[in-house]
Amino acid sequence: MTAAVSEVIRVAMTLSPVEREEIAETLLHSIDGGLGEADESKWRDEINRRIAEARSGEVTMLTREQVDTMIAQHRAARGM
């Protein structure tokens, strides 16, 4: 990481979450051109599908503790 990048991040972290989100969205848009309307619609559909699966019990939800345990086990198995 360059000194310039470190400085930008340091200053950005002093901003409010809303301001940081605005910066992140602007930077992301500058890289990939942002999502088109069709892409946004697909993401909304996917999000709604996943919410419906969770609410219906079709998928098994995990607690943070369960996920943390799984990650720790995976890292241990890989010698990390």
The first five atom37 places (N, CA, C, CB, O) and aatype in JSON, in Angstrom:
{
  "aatype": [12, 16, 0, 0, 19, 15, 6, 19, 9, 1, 19, 0, 12, 16, 10, 15, 14, 19, 6, 1, 6, 6, 9, 0, 6, 16, 10, 10, 8, 15, 9, 3, 7, 7, 10, 7, 6, 0, 3, 6, 15, 11, 17, 1, 3, 6, 9, 2, 1, 1, 9, 0, 6, 0, 1, 15, 7, 6, 19, 16, 12, 10, 16, 1, 6, 5, 19, 3, 16, 12, 9, 0, 5, 8, 1, 0, 0, 1, 7, 12],
  "atom_mask": [
    [1, 1, 1, 1, 1],
    [1, 1, 1, 1, 1],
    [1, 1, 1, 1, 1],
    [1, 1, 1, 1, 1],
    [1, 1, 1, 1, 1],
    [1, 1, 1, 1, 1],
    [1, 1, 1, 1, 1],
    [1, 1, 1, 1, 1],
    [1, 1, 1, 1, 1],
    [1, 1, 1, 1, 1],
    [1, 1, 1, 1, 1],
    [1, 1, 1, 1, 1],
    [1, 1, 1, 1, 1],
    [1, 1, 1, 1, 1],
    [1, 1, 1, 1, 1],
    [1, 1, 1, 1, 1],
    [1, 1, 1, 1, 1],
    [1, 1, 1, 1, 1],
    [1, 1, 1, 1, 1],
    [1, 1, 1, 1, 1],
    [1, 1, 1, 1, 1],
    [1, 1, 1, 1, 1],
    [1, 1, 1, 1, 1],
    [1, 1, 1, 1, 1],
    [1, 1, 1, 1, 1],
    [1, 1, 1, 1, 1],
    [1, 1, 1, 1, 1],
    [1, 1, 1, 1, 1],
    [1, 1, 1, 1, 1],
    [1, 1, 1, 1, 1],
    [1, 1, 1, 1, 1],
    [1, 1, 1, 1, 1],
    [1, 1, 1, 0, 1],
    [1, 1, 1, 0, 1],
    [1, 1, 1, 1, 1],
    [1, 1, 1, 0, 1],
    [1, 1, 1, 1, 1],
    [1, 1, 1, 1, 1],
    [1, 1, 1, 1, 1],
    [1, 1, 1, 1, 1],
    [1, 1, 1, 1, 1],
    [1, 1, 1, 1, 1],
    [1, 1, 1, 1, 1],
    [1, 1, 1, 1, 1],
    [1, 1, 1, 1, 1],
    [1, 1, 1, 1, 1],
    [1, 1, 1, 1, 1],
    [1, 1, 1, 1, 1],
    [1, 1, 1, 1, 1],
    [1, 1, 1, 1, 1],
    [1, 1, 1, 1, 1],
    [1, 1, 1, 1, 1],
    [1, 1, 1, 1, 1],
    [1, 1, 1, 1, 1],
    [1, 1, 1, 1, 1],
    [1, 1, 1, 1, 1],
    [1, 1, 1, 0, 1],
    [1, 1, 1, 1, 1],
    [1, 1, 1, 1, 1],
    [1, 1, 1, 1, 1],
    [1, 1, 1, 1, 1],
    [1, 1, 1, 1, 1],
    [1, 1, 1, 1, 1],
    [1, 1, 1, 1, 1],
    [1, 1, 1, 1, 1],
    [1, 1, 1, 1, 1],
    [1, 1, 1, 1, 1],
    [1, 1, 1, 1, 1],
    [1, 1, 1, 1, 1],
    [1, 1, 1, 1, 1],
    [1, 1, 1, 1, 1],
    [1, 1, 1, 1, 1],
    [1, 1, 1, 1, 1],
    [1, 1, 1, 1, 1],
    [1, 1, 1, 1, 1],
    [1, 1, 1, 1, 1],
    [1, 1, 1, 1, 1],
    [1, 1, 1, 1, 1],
    [1, 1, 1, 0, 1],
    [1, 1, 1, 1, 1]
  ],
  "atom_positions": [
    [[0.85, -1.17, 0.0], [0.0, 0.0, 0.0], [0.9, 1.23, 0.0], [-0.97, 0.0, 1.22], [1.83, 1.34, 0.8]],
    [[0.6, 2.15, -0.9], [1.41, 3.36, -0.98], [1.06, 4.32, 0.16], [1.22, 4.05, -2.34], [0.02, 4.18, 0.82]],
    [[1.94, 5.29, 0.37], [1.7, 6.29, 1.4], [0.44, 7.09, 1.08], [2.91, 7.23, 1.55], [-0.32, 7.45, 1.98]],
    [[0.23, 7.37, -0.19], [-0.96, 8.14, -0.59], [-2.23, 7.37, -0.26], [-0.91, 8.47, -2.09], [-3.2, 7.94, 0.25]],
    [[-2.24, 6.08, -0.56], [-3.41, 5.26, -0.26], [-3.63, 5.18, 1.24], [-3.25, 3.84, -0.85], [-4.77, 5.29, 1.7]],
    [[-2.58, 4.99, 1.99], [-2.69, 4.94, 3.45], [-3.27, 6.23, 4.0], [-1.32, 4.67, 4.08], [-4.1, 6.2, 4.91]],
    [[-2.84, 7.36, 3.46], [-3.33, 8.65, 3.93], [-4.81, 8.84, 3.59], [-2.5, 9.8, 3.32], [-5.58, 9.33, 4.41]],
    [[-5.2, 8.45, 2.39], [-6.61, 8.57, 1.99], [-7.47, 7.72, 2.92], [-6.81, 8.13, 0.51], [-8.52, 8.17, 3.39]],
    [[-7.04, 6.5, 3.2], [-7.8, 5.61, 4.08], [-7.86, 6.19, 5.49], [-7.18, 4.21, 4.1], [-8.91, 6.15, 6.13]],
    [[-6.73, 6.71, 5.98], [-6.7, 7.29, 7.33], [-7.71, 8.42, 7.45], [-5.29, 7.79, 7.67], [-8.47, 8.48, 8.42]],
    [[-7.72, 9.31, 6.47], [-8.66, 10.44, 6.51], [-10.09, 9.94, 6.34], [-8.31, 11.46, 5.41], [-10.99, 10.41, 7.04]],
    [[-10.31, 9.02, 5.44], [-11.66, 8.5, 5.19], [-12.24, 7.87, 6.45], [-11.65, 7.48, 4.05], [-13.44, 7.98, 6.7]],
    [[-11.42, 7.21, 7.24], [-11.92, 6.54, 8.44], [-12.37, 7.52, 9.52], [-10.85, 5.65, 9.0], [-13.01, 7.11, 10.48]],
    [[-12.06, 8.79, 9.37], [-12.54, 9.79, 10.32], [-13.94, 10.28, 9.96], [-11.57, 10.97, 10.39], [-14.57, 11.0, 10.74]],
    [[-14.42, 9.91, 8.78], [-15.74, 10.35, 8.31], [-16.84, 9.47, 8.88], [-15.8, 10.34, 6.78], [-16.58, 8.39, 9.42]],
    [[-18.05, 9.94, 8.76], [-19.2, 9.16, 9.22], [-19.41, 7.95, 8.3], [-20.49, 10.04, 9.27], [-18.93, 7.95, 7.17]],
    [[-20.12, 6.94, 8.77], [-20.41, 5.79, 7.9], [-21.11, 6.19, 6.61], [-21.27, 4.79, 8.65], [-20.83, 5.62, 5.56]],
    [[-22.01, 7.15, 6.66], [-22.73, 7.59, 5.46], [-21.75, 8.22, 4.47], [-23.85, 8.59, 5.82], [-21.84, 7.97, 3.27]],
    [[-20.83, 9.03, 4.97], [-19.84, 9.66, 4.09], [-18.9, 8.62, 3.49], [-19.03, 10.71, 4.87], [-18.55, 8.7, 2.31]],
    [[-18.5, 7.63, 4.3], [-17.62, 6.57, 3.78], [-18.33, 5.75, 2.71], [-17.15, 5.64, 4.94], [-17.73, 5.35, 1.71]],
    [[-19.63, 5.49, 2.92], [-20.4, 4.75, 1.93], [-20.46, 5.51, 0.61], [-21.83, 4.47, 2.45], [-20.33, 4.93, -0.46]],
    [[-20.65, 6.81, 0.7], [-20.7, 7.65, -0.5], [-19.37, 7.58, -1.26], [-21.02, 9.11, -0.13], [-19.35, 7.47, -2.48]],
    [[-18.27, 7.64, -0.52], [-16.95, 7.54, -1.14], [-16.76, 6.17, -1.78], [-15.83, 7.81, -0.11], [-16.29, 6.07, -2.92]],
    [[-17.13, 5.12, -1.05], [-16.97, 3.75, -1.57], [-17.77, 3.57, -2.86], [-17.41, 2.72, -0.52], [-17.28, 2.99, -3.82]],
    [[-19.01, 4.06, -2.87], [-19.84, 3.93, -4.06], [-19.23, 4.69, -5.24], [-21.26, 4.43, -3.78], [-19.24, 4.2, -6.37]],
    [[-18.71, 5.88, -4.98], [-18.09, 6.68, -6.03], [-16.87, 5.97, -6.59], [-17.71, 8.07, -5.5], [-16.68, 5.91, -7.81]],
    [[-16.03, 5.44, -5.7], [-14.83, 4.74, -6.16], [-15.19, 3.48, -6.94], [-13.93, 4.38, -4.98], [-14.6, 3.21, -7.99]],
    [[-16.14, 2.71, -6.44], [-16.55, 1.5, -7.14], [-17.11, 1.83, -8.52], [-17.6, 0.72, -6.32], [-16.8, 1.16, -9.5]],
    [[-17.93, 2.86, -8.58], [-18.51, 3.27, -9.86], [-17.41, 3.67, -10.83], [-19.51, 4.42, -9.66], [-17.53, 3.44, -12.04]],
    [[-16.34, 4.29, -10.33], [-15.25, 4.72, -11.21], [-14.48, 3.54, -11.78], [-14.3, 5.64, -10.45], [-13.8, 3.68, -12.79]],
    [[-14.58, 2.38, -11.13], [-13.86, 1.19, -11.59], [-14.68, 0.39, -12.59], [-13.47, 0.31, -10.41], [-14.21, 0.05, -13.67]],
    [[-15.92, 0.09, -12.22], [-16.72, -0.81, -13.05], [-17.9, -0.14, -13.75], [-17.23, -1.92, -12.22], [-18.69, -0.82, -14.41]],
    [[-18.01, 1.15, -13.62], [-19.1, 1.85, -14.27], [-20.42, 1.72, -13.55], [0.0, 0.0, 0.0], [-21.44, 2.22, -14.02]],
    [[-20.41, 1.05, -12.41], [-21.64, 0.87, -11.65], [-22.54, -0.18, -12.27], [0.0, 0.0, 0.0], [-22.28, -0.65, -13.38]],
    [[-23.57, -0.52, -11.56], [-24.51, -1.5, -12.06], [-25.52, -0.83, -12.96], [-25.22, -2.22, -10.9], [-25.96, 0.29, -12.71]],
    [[-25.87, -1.53, -14.02], [-26.95, -1.05, -14.86], [-28.28, -1.38, -14.21], [0.0, 0.0, 0.0], [-28.34, -2.12, -13.22]],
    [[-29.34, -0.84, -14.77], [-30.67, -1.07, -14.2], [-31.03, -2.56, -14.22], [-31.72, -0.27, -14.97], [-31.64, -3.06, -13.27]],
    [[-30.66, -3.26, -15.29], [-30.95, -4.69, -15.38], [-30.19, -5.46, -14.31], [-30.58, -5.23, -16.78], [-30.74, -6.39, -13.7]],
    [[-28.93, -5.09, -14.06], [-28.14, -5.76, -13.02], [-28.74, -5.51, -11.65], [-26.69, -5.28, -13.06], [-28.83, -6.42, -10.82]],
    [[-29.15, -4.28, -11.4], [-29.76, -3.96, -10.11], [-31.04, -4.76, -9.91], [-30.06, -2.46, -10.0], [-31.31, -5.23, -8.8]],
    [[-31.81, -4.91, -10.95], [-33.04, -5.69, -10.88], [-32.73, -7.16, -10.56], [-33.84, -5.58, -12.2], [-33.43, -7.78, -9.76]],
    [[-31.71, -7.7, -11.19], [-31.31, -9.09, -10.93], [-30.88, -9.27, -9.48], [-30.17, -9.52, -11.87], [-31.23, -10.26, -8.84]],
    [[-30.11, -8.29, -8.95], [-29.68, -8.38, -7.56], [-30.86, -8.29, -6.61], [-28.67, -7.27, -7.24], [-30.91, -9.02, -5.62]],
    [[-31.81, -7.39, -6.91], [-33.01, -7.3, -6.06], [-33.77, -8.62, -6.07], [-33.94, -6.16, -6.55], [-34.24, -9.07, -5.02]],
    [[-33.9, -9.22, -7.24], [-34.59, -10.52, -7.34], [-33.86, -11.58, -6.52], [-34.69, -10.97, -8.81], [-34.5, -12.37, -5.81]],
    [[-32.54, -11.59, -6.61], [-31.75, -12.58, -5.86], [-31.9, -12.37, -4.36], [-30.27, -12.5, -6.26], [-32.07, -13.33, -3.6]],
    [[-31.83, -11.12, -3.93], [-31.98, -10.81, -2.51], [-33.36, -11.25, -2.02], [-31.78, -9.31, -2.25], [-33.48, -11.88, -0.97]],
    [[-34.38, -10.92, -2.78], [-35.75, -11.31, -2.39], [-35.91, -12.82, -2.34], [-36.77, -10.7, -3.36], [-36.6, -13.35, -1.47]],
    [[-35.27, -13.53, -3.28], [-35.33, -14.99, -3.29], [-34.69, -15.56, -2.03], [-34.64, -15.55, -4.55], [-35.23, -16.47, -1.4]],
    [[-33.54, -15.02, -1.67], [-32.84, -15.51, -0.48], [-33.61, -15.2, 0.8], [-31.44, -14.9, -0.41], [-33.64, -16.02, 1.72]],
    [[-34.22, -14.04, 0.86], [-35.03, -13.69, 2.03], [-36.19, -14.67, 2.15], [-35.56, -12.24, 1.93], [-36.5, -15.16, 3.24]],
    [[-36.85, -14.97, 1.03], [-37.98, -15.91, 1.04], [-37.53, -17.29, 1.49], [-38.62, -15.99, -0.36], [-38.23, -17.95, 2.25]],
    [[-36.37, -17.75, 1.03], [-35.84, -19.05, 1.45], [-35.58, -19.08, 2.95], [-34.55, -19.38, 0.69], [-35.89, -20.06, 3.62]],
    [[-35.01, -18.0, 3.46], [-34.72, -17.94, 4.9], [-36.0, -17.94, 5.72], [-33.88, -16.69, 5.23], [-36.11, -18.65, 6.72]],
    [[-36.96, -17.16, 5.29], [-38.23, -17.07, 6.03], [-39.02, -18.38, 5.99], [-39.08, -15.94, 5.47], [-39.7, -18.72, 6.95]],
    [[-38.93, -19.09, 4.89], [-39.7, -20.33, 4.74], [-39.04, -21.51, 5.46], [-39.87, -20.66, 3.27], [-39.66, -22.55, 5.64]],
    [[-37.79, -21.33, 5.86], [-37.06, -22.43, 6.48], [-36.43, -23.37, 5.47], [0.0, 0.0, 0.0], [-35.9, -24.42, 5.84]],
    [[-36.49, -23.0, 4.2], [-35.93, -23.82, 3.13], [-34.41, -23.95, 3.26], [-36.29, -23.21, 1.77], [-33.82, -24.95, 2.84]],
    [[-33.79, -22.93, 3.83], [-32.33, -22.97, 4.05], [-32.07, -22.92, 5.54], [-31.61, -21.79, 3.31], [-32.88, -22.4, 6.31]],
    [[-30.94, -23.46, 5.94], [-30.56, -23.45, 7.34], [-29.7, -22.23, 7.62], [-29.81, -24.75, 7.72], [-28.68, -22.01, 6.96]],
    [[-30.12, -21.45, 8.58], [-29.37, -20.27, 8.95], [-28.34, -20.65, 10.02], [-30.31, -19.14, 9.46], [-28.59, -21.53, 10.84]],
    [[-27.2, -19.97, 9.98], [-26.14, -20.21, 10.96], [-25.96, -18.97, 11.82], [-24.82, -20.6, 10.27], [-26.14, -17.84, 11.35]],
    [[-25.6, -19.18, 13.07], [-25.27, -18.06, 13.93], [-23.83, -17.62, 13.63], [-25.43, -18.43, 15.44], [-23.07, -18.35, 12.99]],
    [[-23.49, -16.46, 14.08], [-22.12, -15.99, 13.91], [-21.14, -16.94, 14.59], [-21.96, -14.56, 14.47], [-20.06, -17.21, 14.06]],
    [[-21.52, -17.43, 15.75], [-20.64, -18.34, 16.49], [-20.39, -19.61, 15.67], [-21.25, -18.69, 17.86], [-19.28, -20.13, 15.64]],
    [[-21.43, -20.12, 15.02], [-21.27, -21.32, 14.2], [-20.33, -21.05, 13.02], [-22.64, -21.81, 13.68], [-19.48, -21.88, 12.7]],
    [[-20.49, -19.91, 12.4], [-19.62, -19.56, 11.27], [-18.18, -19.39, 11.75], [-20.12, -18.26, 10.59], [-17.25, -19.87, 11.11]],
    [[-18.0, -18.7, 12.89], [-16.65, -18.52, 13.43], [-16.0, -19.87, 13.72], [-16.7, -17.67, 14.71], [-14.81, -20.05, 13.47]],
    [[-16.77, -20.81, 14.27], [-16.25, -22.15, 14.55], [-15.84, -22.85, 13.26], [-17.29, -22.99, 15.31], [-14.78, -23.46, 13.19]],
    [[-16.69, -22.75, 12.23], [-16.37, -23.38, 10.95], [-15.1, -22.79, 10.34], [-17.53, -23.22, 9.97], [-14.27, -23.52, 9.8]],
    [[-14.95, -21.49, 10.43], [-13.75, -20.83, 9.89], [-12.52, -21.28, 10.66], [-13.9, -19.29, 9.95], [-11.48, -21.57, 10.07]],
    [[-12.63, -21.32, 11.98], [-11.49, -21.76, 12.81], [-11.09, -23.2, 12.47], [-11.84, -21.64, 14.31], [-9.9, -23.51, 12.37]],
    [[-12.08, -24.07, 12.29], [-11.8, -25.47, 11.95], [-11.13, -25.55, 10.57], [-13.1, -26.31, 11.97], [-10.19, -26.33, 10.38]],
    [[-11.62, -24.77, 9.63], [-11.05, -24.77, 8.29], [-9.59, -24.3, 8.33], [-11.88, -23.87, 7.35], [-8.72, -24.89, 7.7]],
    [[-9.34, -23.22, 9.08], [-7.98, -22.7, 9.18], [-7.06, -23.72, 9.86], [-7.97, -21.36, 9.96], [-5.92, -23.91, 9.44]],
    [[-7.56, -24.37, 10.91], [-6.75, -25.37, 11.62], [-6.39, -26.52, 10.68], [-7.51, -25.9, 12.87], [-5.27, -27.02, 10.7]],
    [[-7.37, -26.93, 9.87], [-7.14, -28.04, 8.95], [-6.08, -27.67, 7.89], [-8.46, -28.44, 8.26], [-5.37, -28.53, 7.39]],
    [[-6.0, -26.37, 7.58], [-5.03, -25.9, 6.59], [-3.73, -25.46, 7.23], [-5.61, -24.77, 5.8], [-2.82, -25.01, 6.53]],
    [[-3.64, -25.58, 8.57], [-2.41, -25.2, 9.27], [-2.21, -23.7, 9.37], [0.0, 0.0, 0.0], [-1.08, -23.21, 9.41]],
    [[-3.29, -22.98, 9.42], [-3.21, -21.52, 9.48], [-3.3, -21.03, 10.9], [-4.3, -20.88, 8.64], [-3.25, -19.82, 11.14]]
  ]
}
